[in-house]
Amino acid sequence: NIFTELKTDIASVVNLIPGILLKDFKPLINLKLESSVQFPTLKGGDLEIAVANLIDYLTDIRFSLPRTDPNNLQYKTTTNILLHCYILTNPQIVLPLLSLPNNPSLVDEIEQLLKEHKLYKELAYYYLNKQRHCQAISVLKVIENDLYFPRF
């Protein structure tokens, strides 16, 4: 809540948690360097709690942003960072998040995240949802030929 009240940019808040910040989304300030507060290295349960709090923060931000502009970079970025948080904490939520109608996102970032975490079924669905049928078919063929991949 304090970050919302202070109107801190999203990237600066996300940067406090290791491994979440998107590669092309740079913070305006490095809170770890600029603050007099000593930030602990987050691991295990502390990291899970921090990511859960980040999800709440990003959800509040996302709901407060106007959805009328499909090219709103802040909305797209917030969506992508939320997706990354869900991949780390609760992968079962990824597909429903990708299923939201007119869900704006930064396609390259989503592709990279899903591939990095080997969420190929979700990637195929994402491509279908974004009208990228050839790419979806390619992913499905890879899944079909992979003997170790669990079936749908």
Secondary structure as GFF3:
##gff-version 3
##sequence-region A 1 152
A	DSSP	alpha_helix	2	5	.	.	.	ID=ss1
A	DSSP	alpha_helix	10	14	.	.	.	ID=ss2
A	DSSP	alpha_helix	31	34	.	.	.	ID=ss3
A	DSSP	alpha_helix	44	64	.	.	.	ID=ss4
A	DSSP	alpha_helix	73	89	.	.	.	ID=ss5
A	DSSP	three_ten_helix	91	93	.	.	.	ID=ss6
A	DSSP	alpha_helix	94	99	.	.	.	ID=ss7
A	DSSP	alpha_helix	107	116	.	.	.	ID=ss8
A	DSSP	alpha_helix	120	129	.	.	.	ID=ss9
A	DSSP	alpha_helix	133	145	.	.	.	ID=ss10
###
